[in-house]
Structures are given as C-alpha cells and as structure tokens.
C-alpha cells in the first residue's frame, strides 16, 4: 500500500499538469451532466416494513386515482378579539378568499370552512383547504401569487390569516451565512497551523473541488437513482470536512519530509505513501459507517449514506492525486514564511505542545483515564430520557407562517388536531362491511385519549373504509405514542369480533413507526459497522487491543454527544443560544445517524494519531516513546483538523430547518468530544497502561491478516535512493 501510494504521489507531482487537467475535465463533465439532468424528485417518505406504510399502500390500492401527492394549503383564519369567525363580514371575507383561490388552473378543489364545518367550538378559528393538481415544486408563480393576493386581501379586512401545508412553504438553506463563517474559521485555523496562505488555501481549494464534483454527480444521477435534493446535504457536510482534513494531513507530512532534507518530489511521494495510507484507511472507515446505514432499511437514509460515502471517496482520491499535483506547482509556497525567507526548513520540534501533553498523560495515565470516562459518562446521562419523533411545523421558527398556522389550529381545535390518526379498514372478510367499520369506529372513539372520529369514507367496491381519529395530545407528545400502541394492542379482539382488519397510518403514526424501526436497527447496525471497522483497524495496527480501545472510545464520545443533543433540543438547555425556539422529541433518525457519521470521523482521528505511534514503535521506539512521538508529530494537526470539522459542522447550526440544525450541532459536539477528550486523553492513557500489550497480535492471526505497511517501512530504503533517480526537469521550480 505505502509503496503504491508513494509512486502515485511522485507521479502526480511529476505529471501535475495532466492530473490537474483530468480533475478539471471530471468537474466539467459532471457539471454538464448535472445541468442537463432532469429536476431532482421530491424526497420519498417510503418506509418499507412498517404498519403505517402498509396501510398507506393499501389506501392507494383500494382507492385508485385518489393518491394525494398534489400540493395543498391549509388556510387558517382567526377572528379579531371579541368577534366570531361566523360574523357576516368575516364569513363574506373568507368566502371571497376561497372563491378566488379556486379560480386557478392548477387548483383541484377549494373547500370553505362553512362547507366542511371546519370551525372551532368557540367560533374564533376556522380553516379552508386548497388542493392542487400538481406537486408543490410544480406550482407556477401565477398560482402562488393568486393565493398570496387572496390572503393579503383577507388580512386587510382584519382577519389573522396563516397558511400551513406545502403550497407556499419555503425550503430554508442548509447553513446560509453561518456556513460561510464556518469555512472562514476553518481557513483561519489552517493559517495559524501552517503559517502560510498557500498551505491554508490548498486544502480548502481541493475540498471545494471535491464537493463540487460530488454534488454535480449527485445532481446528474438524481433522476436515475431517485436522489432527492436533500440527499446532498450530508454529502456536502462530510465531503467538505473530510476533504479539508485529508489534504491537511498530506500537506503537513510533506512539510515534515521537506524539513528532513528531501527534495519536493520525494517529499510529495513520501507524504502520499505514509499520510496517504492513513487517509485511505480513514476514508474506508467513514465509507463503511455511511454505507452501513443501508442496514436500517430506510431508503432515504440509505441514499444519503451512499451519496455521502461517494463524496468521502472523492475526497480521498483528490488528497492522493490533486494535492501532490498542486504541491508540484508551488513546492515552496506551502512552507512557512520563515522557511521561505531563510531557506532553512524547520517543521515542529522535539519538545512541542503535543509531546509535552503526552508526557503529562504518561505520568498520570489512571487519573486522566478516569476523568475522561467520568466526564463523558456524565454528559451521556440525558440519553436515559431520550424521546424520538420527527419534527414538523411545530419545530419551525415562529417567524414562519406554517408555524403560526400550527399554533392557531392547536389553540382553536386542540393540540391533537395537527396530527390526526388515519384508520384504514379492510372489511373484505366481514359479512357486513359497513357494520364492521361502524363497530371499529365506536371502539376507537371510546379509547381514552381520542377526542373525535370522522365519518368513514368507503371505496367504490365498498370493502375498504378510511376515517380519522383526533388525539387529545400533540403529534410529538409521548401520550400520543402511547395511544397508538394502545389501539394496536386492543386490535386483535376487535378484529376477531368484526372479521375486519384495520391499520393505523398518517404522519403521526408514520413517525412513531419510524422511530421504533430505527431503534430496533441500532444494535444490528452497531454490530456490523463496528465489527467491520475493528477488522480493518486490526489490519492497519496489527493489534487486538488498539481497535477495541478505539471502539470503546467512540461509544463514549457518541453517547456524550447524543446526551448533549437531548439536553439542548429536548430539555431546552442553552436552546436560545442556538436559535432553537421549540423543544421536543429528538429526530428519530438522529441516534443511528450520529452513530454512523461520528464513528467514521472518530476512526479518522484514531488512524491519523495512532498510525504515527505504530510507525515509531515499529521503527524501534519503546511504547511510551512511541506515544510521545505520535503526539509530537500528529497532535497539532489532529487538533487543527478537529477544529476545522467543528467549524464546518457548526455552520449548519444556522440552518432554518430543525433537522439540519440538530445534525450540525450533534456532529460538531461529537467531534469535539472525540478529538479532544477521547483521542487526546482516553487513548494515550489506555495505551500507557497497556504498554507493549497494546501492540500484541497472535502469530497465527498475524499471518492470516494481509500486510498493508501503513507505517511506510518499505519506503525507508526507497527514499534514500530515490533522489538519485529524480529527473532534474521535474525538480523544484523557482521559489514562490
């Protein structure tokens, strides 16, 4: 591995023009494909294997042509204080709005609250429903403006009017200006770390090119593979963060090899052969974690994971080829200003901050270990109160009309009105389908926690019915979850007496079922991903205990991160500082999402840091000196890489979308815990206590596992002879 990458790095340095042109051609090709590709489809909410999805599929089968995939707008009216919505003037205003809204060519129907009896008991609140023939993305500006104008006129008449649904909903940007600030912070960290504008800019440039290639490829393939516009969010996050980090490690090792006296081309080859080996295996662990998301069985999550894995692989390829090629264009520019001025290249020192910290831990390994475990364990305590759900309109900022419409409906009709349960009755086996459905209606209406039940609607064949049950509690309330479970637990007796089957669906039930599905998939996912990664790390480090220690450290960091997410987004601690206006259940996919991504990133730091320790140990250092050597060479760069990832992920905290905000915070805090507590304290403390046992490997297993030479031992002999074979024409250009 090291020898192959060494040759690849030297070739990329020597043939820099070809490498640069190839990547530009790739970027242009996928960009052209993205421009010509059909528009990305809407995000699919299909969740195979859960009851709510089966019920939805049955509805589509038994009610042909009634698929509700068109856009809709629920217009909520609130009368001025002291007035009723049924007053003559208010009724006239509402009817006028409904009539104007119904005139559009894309409108399927517009139902007045006075037709549908959609008026609150105190007659202060009402709502009208406008349904469209096309999806929200296909609505024309004329259709949207017609609805907006009608709403504006109603507001002018004195009514409070808010709009829910997706017809006028805006899609917030992933990170906005905060994301740009995150990238700016990453650039500042790079500049401080390397002391060179070129060294700081090169990782940013290559990462942006990598993300450009990845995102263009996702857009180009969106129609063929059903990738939605949201699929690229995770790919952008990880592609940018990993791309910067991988380039940072190559550039850092290049500067180190230059300080040893190697020529630029040789230094590029050695950097790619050594640090590049760590990049390959770190990238593989991330890919394993992301591809492993397919174990959960949720198509959207699978697509997001595979797209992000592809972005990470692009980042790896760019780090191994484009980075050494760009070093070939500017071999001296990435050195510090002092090195360029004096001609004396000096990188780091024998007694830097990393080695001093390592000696501190080596003197006190047990206290450091106990403090790190206790600290992370304390932060993980809130996980005990974890409640899962899916954020809806209630999680949007109060500045949005969707959120205000949600609040007005909850106030006027009750908190459960925003999340009704849809009951689908299959009465094919019943002697009298209508009687069976009526019995099921009465049974569900009599259940504690159900406020009302709508009249059943039968299909043409008369063997299937659909009706709604409104809970007394909000969609994300745990009592609503308990209500769904109660109805399902009491179902066998009802079905036996009526000989009709029924299932529960709707957005609320779908979110509950998805939370259960992800919880049940978490353990198998952990076993698959952690097991594969341990095997991979055994190949890299030739050790049994080091990979196990890496997995334990990861579990500590991810549990502490998830506990912090619960404390902020569920309990509300410091929520206002992050712009979280409403607390509630944690997104159902968040635990497995956090596990998958953070595991990959945690293994990044494990490989980069411990690979240098392994390299020093293989070359003759004692276990304690190997720990010091690894920290002396890698601690500063690992810290910089972690700060960069934190900056990039923190940029997504500024998103308007609650889900993206939660993911950004969770990833940023997890990287902080893993890099600065687990890798900088827990790891050296454990290795210090283990001593030589840390690097023990049974001989039989050592013979079975493939040799990858991630330490670059084979390069020791090559590097001594390589300069004599260097082509003068490919050597160092004029100083920059």
GIJOZI-V432075 format. One line per field, one symbol per residue. phi: phi as a letter, one per 40 degrees, with the letter a starting at -180 (. if undefined). A space follows every 50 residues. Layout:
phi = ???
This chain:
phi = .ccccdccccccccbdccccccccccccccccccccccccccccbcbdgb ccccccccdcccbcgbccbccabbcbbbcddgbbccddcccccccccccc ccccccccabbcccccfcbcccgbbaabbbbbcbcdcccccccccccccc ccccccchccbbbbgbcbccccccbgcccccccccdccccccccgacccc cccccccccccccccccccccdccbgccccccccccdcccccdccccccc cccccccccchccdcccccccccccccccccccccccdccccccccgbdc ccccccccccccccccccccbccccccccbccccccdcccccgccbbgac bccccccccccccbccdcccccccccccccdddcbcbbabcbcccccccc cccccdccccccbhccccaccbbbbcbdcccbdcccccccdccccccdhb cabcccbccccgbbbbabbcccbcdccccccccccccccccdcccccbfb babbbhdccccccccccccccccdcccccccccccccccccfaccccccc cccccccccccccccccccbcgcfccccgccbciccddccdcccdccccc cccdccccccccccccccchccdccccccccccbdccccccccccccccc dccccccdcccccdccccccccccccbcccbcccccccccgcccbcaddc cccccccbfccgcccdcccccddcbccdcbcdccdb
